[in-house]
Amino acid sequence: MRGATVLQSNPLVDIASLIPLPVWQAILVGGVLASVGLVYAVVRPEGRWSRRLRARLVLGLPWGTLAGIALIYAVFWVVQGGWGNSPVTYAFQATSFTYPLGVLSAAFSHGSYGHLFGNAAGALVFGWVAEYGYSHFPTGRGETAFARLRTNPYVRPFAFFACIVLAGLLTAAFSWGPIIGFSGVVFALAGFAVVVRPLLSVVALAVANIGLVSKLDSAINNPVSVAQPTPNSGGVWFADVAIQGHLFGFLLGALFAGYLLWRRGEQPDTGRVYFAALLFGLGQGLWVAYWYLGNSQYILFRTVGTVFVFLLVAFIAVAVSRVGTDAATAARRSLRSLSTVDINRQTVAALTLILLVVGMSATGVALNLRDIEGTDLPNDPVEVRDYRVGYTENTTNQQISNVVPGLDAVTDVEASGVIVASADRNIWQVAASAQRLRLRGAASVTVGGPGWRETVYVTRTGWSVVGGDATYRVRLHPPDGDARTVFRSDPVTSEVVIANRSISVRTVEERFEVVVTRGEEALGVGEFPDDGANATVADIRFERSGQQVYANYEGTRVQVASKQDPGLERFR
């Protein structure tokens, strides 16, 4: 079982911990095989399943998709140094055309192993369907597999892999703001799948939504765990999702699928395409339309986003509705049932989707040609080569202000927390929000590039007073120097009043002090006592017991403050 939490003794925990991991894994494999075997015995496909796969895929496997997954794993482990789940990320983000390394590597890099695994699982599920629809073998009548290079079943998987790489480069190059991850390609594969194989894509969507692959991975590597409450990270679930990149990739995949079907003379079922695309768009968050308000706050336009998805999938379904109709058939049908309006609908829908992609691309080009104006940070930041790591509160978010120049009312938003900036890499990002740092007490920021990495630690220690806020200090721990305090908050006053005296807490240099006042008059100042000790200030004795401080005056004892210091010893 993972984690360092001390658990109470319990027979179930003791028994579970005695069972070796291979035994749990054998139980899982046995259960899965028994389930599949039971269904197989009843259905008796007699090779039908494998024959269908091998009819379109070499050995029944999506080799192009598997090559793409192998690529992102290689980048994570080798290029990013992801061993220990601490990869270098900032150097491999797409931030600007002036930083080509980021544009070339962003789509194939990831922020964590969970990020990597999630995208790999999605790519496997939707890529299998997409590559099945693409087919390694020729699908036209009279075509032979080895007659031409483009119909060679041993060449076509490489062509599919090349399309995956191209999709990754395009989603990174035309991104709106810094991105990292393979999800744009996953959405491109899904967009392709819902057009060429809509029913199979619905099955793939169901597999993805229930997290089948991730659940099996979790069951294999973490067979037993103990659940307990943990502090919330304070994050917004959609804030770190590249919605524009997802939409861009989805449109690329759908348009390419329409073109492929047009070349083949195949016609998809319009209704199936519509519902498959609709289920995917709503289920995978293409409806998320939001903007920044500042300091980890966002405004989410649910209605606008939902309406957009309904219209988008309708345009996709209409655009591909006649792709398999050749000119002669269309001419004959037009005399009986087709009108000019029907043909125009398809053309208008296709042109609308193309213009949407072009517009998104043009916006991405405009944004990626701009450089962030200010990468200097206040409060004595740590410098690691071209990076600066610092802490600040209520400062202008340079990344957002760079998005729509001139619209200060929309883009002049504030940010608070640990900031990472680099002029060379066009980076200004919040690595850990002030709220997250308050909840967790510490953060680590790994910076670096190809072949090197350094980690800067950030700690926050404070005291919260009864009935009031907290006063705290933030310290930076450079990789090659002594820790230093870079931020101190304002003093705070407790609602506790003893003998007409108010009690406040403030941070001074490297210590916290208690201040006793009566009105505007300061009666005394003293340092907070250590654990188990006490200190007297203005006739009030302050007693420390663990993380709590109590005020004692003539037999009256009340709590006045508690320490915010959640396990930071490893950073000191």
ZISUL-V638033 format. One record per residue. RES is the residue in three letters. PSI is psi in degrees with one decimal (NA if undefined). Layout:
[[RES,PSI] [RES,PSI]]
//
This chain:
[[MET,138.1] [ARG,161.8] [GLY,160.8] [ALA,16.7] [THR,134.2] [VAL,120.9] [LEU,147.8] [GLN,146.4] [SER,133.1] [ASN,136.9] [PRO,-38.3] [LEU,-43.5] [VAL,-42.2] [ASP,-43.7] [ILE,-44.4] [ALA,-37.0] [SER,-19.8] [LEU,-18.8] [ILE,121.3] [PRO,154.2] [LEU,-43.5] [PRO,-31.3] [VAL,-44.9] [TRP,-42.3] [GLN,-37.8] [ALA,-38.5] [ILE,-43.4] [LEU,-49.6] [VAL,-42.0] [GLY,-41.2] [GLY,-42.1] [VAL,-44.9] [LEU,-37.6] [ALA,-41.0] [SER,-50.3] [VAL,-40.4] [GLY,-37.4] [LEU,-46.1] [VAL,-40.5] [TYR,-39.1] [ALA,-32.9] [VAL,-45.8] [VAL,-38.4] [ARG,65.9] [PRO,-20.9] [GLU,43.9] [GLY,-0.9] [ARG,-40.8] [TRP,-49.9] [SER,-34.7] [ARG,-39.3] [ARG,-40.7] [LEU,-46.5] [ARG,-15.3] [ALA,-21.8] [ARG,-17.9] [LEU,137.9] [VAL,120.8] [LEU,15.7] [GLY,13.4] [LEU,146.5] [PRO,81.7] [TRP,-35.7] [GLY,-42.5] [THR,-44.2] [LEU,-36.7] [ALA,-39.4] [GLY,-41.4] [ILE,-41.3] [ALA,-36.8] [LEU,-47.3] [ILE,-31.5] [TYR,-40.3] [ALA,-42.6] [VAL,-42.7] [PHE,-49.2] [TRP,-41.1] [VAL,-52.9] [VAL,-46.6] [GLN,-12.0] [GLY,48.9] [GLY,4.4] [TRP,134.0] [GLY,8.5] [ASN,38.9] [SER,67.1] [PRO,155.2] [VAL,127.2] [THR,-41.3] [TYR,-32.5] [ALA,-15.7] [PHE,25.3] [GLN,144.5] [ALA,108.7] [THR,-29.7] [SER,154.2] [PHE,-19.0] [THR,-6.9] [TYR,78.6] [PRO,-29.0] [LEU,-41.8] [GLY,-42.8] [VAL,-39.2] [LEU,-26.6] [SER,-15.1] [ALA,-45.3] [ALA,-19.9] [PHE,7.0] [SER,163.1] [HIS,157.4] [GLY,-20.8] [SER,170.4] [TYR,-36.5] [GLY,-41.2] [HIS,-45.9] [LEU,-49.0] [PHE,-40.5] [GLY,-43.8] [ASN,-36.6] [ALA,-40.7] [ALA,-43.8] [GLY,-40.4] [ALA,-39.6] [LEU,-44.4] [VAL,-54.6] [PHE,-30.3] [GLY,-35.7] [TRP,-45.2] [VAL,-45.1] [ALA,-43.5] [GLU,-29.9] [TYR,-43.1] [GLY,-34.2] [TYR,-45.0] [SER,131.4] [HIS,-17.3] [PHE,151.8] [PRO,143.2] [THR,-12.3] [GLY,156.1] [ARG,136.0] [GLY,-4.0] [GLU,138.6] [THR,151.9] [ALA,-39.0] [PHE,15.5] [ALA,-38.3] [ARG,162.4] [LEU,-39.3] [ARG,-11.4] [THR,0.1] [ASN,121.4] [PRO,-15.5] [TYR,-10.5] [VAL,-36.2] [ARG,-36.2] [PRO,-36.3] [PHE,-36.2] [ALA,-39.3] [PHE,-41.7] [PHE,-40.2] [ALA,-37.6] [CYS,-36.9] [ILE,-46.7] [VAL,-43.1] [LEU,-42.5] [ALA,-39.7] [GLY,-43.6] [LEU,-39.8] [LEU,-44.4] [THR,-32.4] [ALA,-41.9] [ALA,-33.6] [PHE,23.6] [SER,154.3] [TRP,91.4] [GLY,173.9] [PRO,131.7] [ILE,158.9] [ILE,134.9] [GLY,160.4] [PHE,4.0] [SER,-31.6] [GLY,-38.0] [VAL,-39.4] [VAL,-42.5] [PHE,-31.5] [ALA,-42.2] [LEU,-40.0] [ALA,-41.7] [GLY,-39.1] [PHE,-42.6] [ALA,-41.3] [VAL,-20.2] [VAL,-45.7] [VAL,-30.2] [ARG,72.6] [PRO,-40.2] [LEU,-44.3] [LEU,-34.0] [SER,-31.1] [VAL,-41.1] [VAL,-43.6] [ALA,-39.0] [LEU,-41.5] [ALA,-42.5] [VAL,-42.0] [ALA,-41.1] [ASN,-35.6] [ILE,-5.3] [GLY,43.6] [LEU,-48.4] [VAL,-45.0] [SER,-34.7] [LYS,-39.5] [LEU,-41.0] [ASP,-43.4] [SER,-40.8] [ALA,-31.4] [ILE,-45.2] [ASN,-20.4] [ASN,70.4] [PRO,-26.7] [VAL,133.7] [SER,159.2] [VAL,123.3] [ALA,140.6] [GLN,157.4] [PRO,141.9] [THR,154.0] [PRO,137.3] [ASN,142.6] [SER,-16.4] [GLY,8.9] [GLY,158.6] [VAL,129.6] [TRP,-30.9] [PHE,-2.3] [ALA,-31.9] [ASP,13.5] [VAL,129.2] [ALA,76.6] [ILE,-43.5] [GLN,-40.5] [GLY,-37.4] [HIS,-47.0] [LEU,-43.3] [PHE,-45.9] [GLY,-41.7] [PHE,-43.1] [LEU,-40.8] [LEU,-46.9] [GLY,-43.0] [ALA,-42.7] [LEU,-40.6] [PHE,-37.5] [ALA,-42.2] [GLY,-41.2] [TYR,-42.3] [LEU,-43.2] [LEU,-37.0] [TRP,-42.0] [ARG,-35.7] [ARG,-14.4] [GLY,23.0] [GLU,145.6] [GLN,118.9] [PRO,164.9] [ASP,115.5] [THR,-43.8] [GLY,-42.4] [ARG,-42.7] [VAL,-43.5] [TYR,-51.5] [PHE,-35.6] [ALA,-45.1] [ALA,-38.0] [LEU,-47.0] [LEU,-40.7] [PHE,-47.4] [GLY,-43.1] [LEU,-38.2] [GLY,-28.7] [GLN,16.9] [GLY,19.5] [LEU,-11.0] [TRP,-9.7] [VAL,111.5] [ALA,116.5] [TYR,167.7] [TRP,161.4] [TYR,138.1] [LEU,-15.3] [GLY,150.8] [ASN,52.3] [SER,22.4] [GLN,144.7] [TYR,156.4] [ILE,129.1] [LEU,124.2] [PHE,84.9] [ARG,-46.4] [THR,-46.1] [VAL,-45.5] [GLY,-39.6] [THR,-43.9] [VAL,-40.2] [PHE,-43.7] [VAL,-43.0] [PHE,-43.7] [LEU,-40.3] [LEU,-49.2] [VAL,-28.8] [ALA,-42.8] [PHE,-39.5] [ILE,-46.4] [ALA,-42.6] [VAL,-39.4] [ALA,-33.9] [VAL,7.7] [SER,-25.7] [ARG,18.3] [VAL,-25.2] [GLY,7.1] [THR,114.9] [ASP,170.0] [ALA,-40.2] [ALA,-44.6] [THR,-40.5] [ALA,-38.6] [ALA,-40.2] [ARG,-42.1] [ARG,-29.6] [SER,-26.0] [LEU,-24.9] [ARG,-50.1] [SER,-23.6] [LEU,140.4] [SER,166.8] [THR,-32.2] [VAL,-39.8] [ASP,-45.6] [ILE,-41.0] [ASN,-34.7] [ARG,-45.5] [GLN,-44.9] [THR,-45.4] [VAL,-42.4] [ALA,-45.1] [ALA,-44.1] [LEU,-36.5] [THR,-44.3] [LEU,-41.4] [ILE,-43.3] [LEU,-35.4] [LEU,-43.7] [VAL,-43.2] [VAL,-42.7] [GLY,-42.6] [MET,-38.6] [SER,-44.2] [ALA,-39.6] [THR,-42.5] [GLY,-40.1] [VAL,-45.7] [ALA,-41.7] [LEU,-39.0] [ASN,-6.4] [LEU,-9.0] [ARG,144.6] [ASP,147.8] [ILE,131.5] [GLU,-41.9] [GLY,115.3] [THR,5.0] [ASP,137.8] [LEU,144.9] [PRO,178.9] [ASN,41.3] [ASP,66.6] [PRO,162.1] [VAL,134.0] [GLU,125.8] [VAL,98.6] [ARG,-119.1] [ASP,-2.4] [TYR,150.7] [ARG,131.6] [VAL,122.4] [GLY,179.5] [TYR,135.5] [THR,162.6] [GLU,140.1] [ASN,48.0] [THR,156.8] [THR,129.5] [ASN,103.5] [GLN,-28.9] [GLN,-41.6] [ILE,-39.4] [SER,-15.5] [ASN,-9.2] [VAL,-53.4] [VAL,84.2] [PRO,137.1] [GLY,-19.5] [LEU,71.6] [ASP,-34.4] [ALA,-25.9] [VAL,-39.6] [THR,-9.2] [ASP,75.7] [VAL,158.5] [GLU,156.2] [ALA,147.9] [SER,134.5] [GLY,-158.9] [VAL,123.5] [ILE,138.5] [VAL,128.6] [ALA,147.2] [SER,118.7] [ALA,-36.8] [ASP,-31.8] [ARG,5.0] [ASN,47.2] [ILE,134.2] [TRP,100.4] [GLN,151.3] [VAL,109.4] [ALA,-33.9] [ALA,121.4] [SER,159.8] [ALA,-36.0] [GLN,-43.1] [ARG,-41.2] [LEU,-36.3] [ARG,-40.6] [LEU,-38.1] [ARG,-22.9] [GLY,-13.9] [ALA,157.7] [ALA,151.3] [SER,137.2] [VAL,113.1] [THR,120.7] [VAL,163.8] [GLY,-159.9] [GLY,-170.6] [PRO,115.4] [GLY,-2.1] [TRP,156.9] [ARG,148.0] [GLU,152.6] [THR,130.0] [VAL,128.1] [TYR,146.4] [VAL,130.5] [THR,149.8] [ARG,121.7] [THR,135.0] [GLY,176.4] [TRP,128.5] [SER,137.1] [VAL,155.0] [VAL,125.3] [GLY,10.8] [GLY,-163.6] [ASP,-155.0] [ALA,149.2] [THR,141.7] [TYR,166.4] [ARG,150.0] [VAL,131.6] [ARG,141.3] [LEU,138.2] [HIS,94.8] [PRO,158.0] [PRO,-22.3] [ASP,33.0] [GLY,179.3] [ASP,150.6] [ALA,148.4] [ARG,147.1] [THR,128.2] [VAL,-8.7] [PHE,135.4] [ARG,132.0] [SER,172.3] [ASP,157.6] [PRO,156.1] [VAL,150.6] [THR,132.9] [SER,153.6] [GLU,-8.1] [VAL,127.6] [VAL,123.3] [ILE,123.1] [ALA,44.2] [ASN,29.6] [ARG,135.1] [SER,150.4] [ILE,125.0] [SER,159.3] [VAL,137.1] [ARG,158.7] [THR,130.1] [VAL,122.5] [GLU,-116.7] [GLU,21.5] [ARG,167.4] [PHE,141.9] [GLU,151.4] [VAL,135.7] [VAL,127.7] [VAL,127.9] [THR,158.1] [ARG,106.0] [GLY,-124.2] [GLU,-2.0] [GLU,126.9] [ALA,121.8] [LEU,-23.2] [GLY,155.6] [VAL,135.8] [GLY,156.5] [GLU,145.1] [PHE,137.8] [PRO,156.7] [ASP,169.5] [ASP,127.8] [GLY,-5.6] [ALA,178.9] [ASN,161.8] [ALA,143.5] [THR,127.7] [VAL,120.6] [ALA,46.1] [ASP,4.9] [ILE,125.9] [ARG,125.2] [PHE,121.3] [GLU,130.9] [ARG,127.1] [SER,99.8] [GLY,-121.3] [GLN,3.8] [GLN,147.5] [VAL,131.5] [TYR,146.5] [ALA,130.3] [ASN,120.8] [TYR,111.1] [GLU,47.8] [GLY,-11.5] [THR,121.6] [ARG,119.5] [VAL,151.0] [GLN,137.6] [VAL,-23.5] [ALA,157.0] [SER,144.8] [LYS,139.3] [GLN,94.8] [ASP,68.5] [PRO,76.9] [GLY,62.0] [LEU,8.1] [GLU,-30.7] [ARG,-15.5] [PHE,-7.2] [ARG,NA]]
//
